[in-house]
Amino acid sequence: MVYGGDGLGRLPADEQGPGKAVFVPFVLEGEKVELSLLEQKRGFARGELQQVLEASAQRVSPDCPYFQRCGGCHYQHAHYPHQLAIKTAILRENLRRIAKLELECEVEVHPSPAWNYRNRTRLKVQTSPAFAVGYYRLNSHELLSIEHCPISSPLINRAIAALCDAGGTSSSTWSQLQEIELFANADDTELLMEILCAADTTENQAQALAKQLHEAIPGAVGCVAFKSQGREAQIARVAASGAAEITYQTRFVSYRVSARAFFQTNRHLVADLANLVTQGYAGRAALDLYAGVGLFSSVLSREFTSVIAVESSPISFGDLRYNSPANVKAVRAMSEQYLKSMSGRLQPDLVVVDPPRSGLGETVIHSLVTLGAPRITYVSCDPATLSRDLGGLLRGGYRVEQAHLVDLFPQTYHLESVFHLVR
């Protein structure tokens, strides 16, 4: 199994030599399958599963009627404990191949409830010829209409049902609707909606649409409307009905999270992730890069005299400032720019980094090695960029003390990991 959801196998050998490598989704290791070839390149091929001839003992019947048609989930055909084993093996393989790192410590696995775990779901909307909401079909931009989503929270599923009902009797205003995102609070009792309207939507149309959706969806505390504008298709807020943010209460901290601000999507593991990243650390100063709304810095503030939290997104930064206790200094900046501007003036006891999927990159790695903090905690959502970045940190004198796989995304190939490094 390889990162991205596919299985890597071999086609039968032929007169040209050993069988070509082939990538096939919805298979498991050790299985023998019949497939049709969708694409052939010089060094590999891509296939579509037609029939499982010899099934793995770990194969199960998917619980979702949309599985294999919807592009959202990849592992519903595997028993959940085996999904964790797949992800652990993929994480280790990426570290071995890219970072040249053979972990000396165990990868500690933190499972999640396998279903109804998502607190945030983004749906595509079709208004003509009939109203429908759903996700893109596998490997396409064609809408797959759905009536429920088994990995989303119960409140979100009630909202999806209400959307389907309301959309069937909607006014012409709804024709401007392109996407809707549903974000549930920690106890799944309140919902914040974000909608994306067509670029030609007027402010009055957006306001009317936000109001109608706010009133139609159970548990909704507000609806915020956005639309694309400008040559670079920047997303701009154009209207709102009710609240424009939600309060997310964890075991440790209460967070304000505004529409379009980033926040972790697994409603069961938010507090566990924050605890895993911060627990056992204390000291004079901590640096939290890519801080978001302050998920980690707000917890670090309890054990460190001062915390510097750096975030570049204006929406997330607004929440970061609101959520930060007095001993947390919120800085709006790109992490690489901040590290460069503060070169020689920072002496943190701990640095926490939680970069986007693209990872840290060479500039930040070089700055962190130069900074020389005794501890770095790296939170990653991509094992390939994690491995690339760890290679640079290891060459800079760090070593891995602990490795954790936090399964924020059951049924999918996505995996979150937390690595504690010491120097």
Sequence and secondary structure as in RCSB ss.txt:
>XXXX:A:sequence
MVYGGDGLGRLPADEQGPGKAVFVPFVLEGEKVELSLLEQKRGFARGELQQVLEASAQRVSPDCPYFQRCGGCHY
QHAHYPHQLAIKTAILRENLRRIAKLELECEVEVHPSPAWNYRNRTRLKVQTSPAFAVGYYRLNSHELLSIEHCP
ISSPLINRAIAALCDAGGTSSSTWSQLQEIELFANADDTELLMEILCAADTTENQAQALAKQLHEAIPGAVGCVA
FKSQGREAQIARVAASGAAEITYQTRFVSYRVSARAFFQTNRHLVADLANLVTQGYAGRAALDLYAGVGLFSSVL
SREFTSVIAVESSPISFGDLRYNSPANVKAVRAMSEQYLKSMSGRLQPDLVVVDPPRSGLGETVIHSLVTLGAPR
ITYVSCDPATLSRDLGGLLRGGYRVEQAHLVDLFPQTYHLESVFHLVR
>XXXX:A:secstr
  TTSEEEEE   BTTBS  EEEEES  TT EEEEEEEEE SSEEEEEEEEEEE  TTB   S TTBTTBSS S 
TTB HHHHHHHHHHHHHHHHHHHS    SS EEEE   SSS BSEEEEEEE SSS EEEEEBTTSS EEE S  T
TB HHHHHHHHHHHHHHTT  GGGGGEEEEEEEE TTS  EEEEEEE TT  HHHHHHHHHHHHHHSTTEEEEEE
EEEETTTTEEEEEEEEE SEEEEE SS EEEEETT     BTTTHHHHHHHHHTT  EEEEEEES TTTTTHHHH
TTTEEEEEEEE  HHHHHHHHHH  TTEEEEES HHHHHHHTTTT   SEEEE   TT  HHHHHHHHHHHT SE
EEEEES HHHHHHHHHHHHHTT EEEEEEEE SSTTSS  EEEEEEE 
